[in-house]
């Protein structure tokens, strides 16, 4: 191979950072290299990353193979011990050209492969100016990194450090640049995005940032958020949900569970009632909004009754999009020291959550039948509605937004026909 190949795992923030990594590595003169941007959220994510590393080495025997990301930050030694790996960079080092210069020689010891600093010592998040996201119809903008909370199951703060925000002016400049380069939709992303601004002068909120973006970049057609913590949603954000049509009607919520005792043992800051009330409020403010959530199955000490409370949260909150995680103990977290459930039980409960989620998702698809929608075309034949539902449609070029009528669904995606004025083969200019 020649050039730089990047393999990305995990969240939307990693997707964004992979583009920053590519540009920084190229500016450092790196060539013939594979960069693996890992995720640490579950043990399965780490296993998949190591599997990908072995495959990448087989397919690229002469390339530099550099591992970075959250799993590399939290467990650099295990990646450095792999014969396939040439260097391990931390989450701070991967975003700087200097991290890709003076890489260790081939054949050095595992210790010499590691270039990972103390992430807790990082106090600022510099704005990373990305002009485009390769191969994507929507752009991601990082506004925040790290997390000040210490949920008992989560290793991510030790991979990302403490919460730190990008100044509003820099974010607005980045969005303006992306819109100038033709992007119709921008996604605000961060590790704990709803904590945005607590470390900045004046303590601006995520909602204030979003309203500032929309006010100062009038040509931006669609703004949406990545995952948020509903308990931190501010009044500016609720006003946008109610009144701003360019703010997309989809929220993905970090709920994790539906039982109050488990939420306390997770060290979450909301109750079941808080979650249900928030979902009710945003539905009243924005009829047609779609809601997704993360839910964990099989957390330590979870009884059948507690699990039933997680299962019933799907209907209580009218969730349409679920990310279900079988509990995975992460070394160094309090939950890993709690009494653990049998893996078979965890998998069974995760499967039940997914089945309930699939039923709710099909109901969501059915509820959109015959509605008129504006669809962002992601790639030929596929797009998404404003509430982030995937659509099959034989119209439009990637990156265009076209009006269409939903004709039905196939159980996994909506089907749609472009409305008059739009060819079924080519989007109108």
Buried (B, 14 or more C-beta within 10 A) or exposed (E): BEEBBBBBBBBBBBBBBBBBBBBBBBEBEBEEBBBBBBBBBBBEBBEBBBEBBBEBBEEBEEBBBBBBBBBBBBBBEBBBEBEBBBBBBBBBBBBBBEBBEEBBEEEEEBEEBBBBBEBEEBEEBEBBEBEEBEEBBBBBBBBBBBBEBEBBBBBBBBBBBBBBBBBBEBBBBBBBBBBEEEBBBBBBBBBBBBBBBBBBEEEBBBBBBBBBBBEBBEEBBBBBBBBBBBBBBBEBBBBBBEEBEBBBBBBBBBBBBBBBBBBEBBBBBBBBEBBBBBBEBBBEBBEBBBBBBBBBBBBBEBEEEBBEBBBBBBEBBBBBBBBBBBBBBBEEBBBBEBEBBEEEBBBBBBEBBBEBBEEBBBEBBEEBEEEEBBBBBBEEEBBBBBBBBBBBBBBBEBBBBBBBBBBEBEEEBBBBEBBEEBEEEEBEE
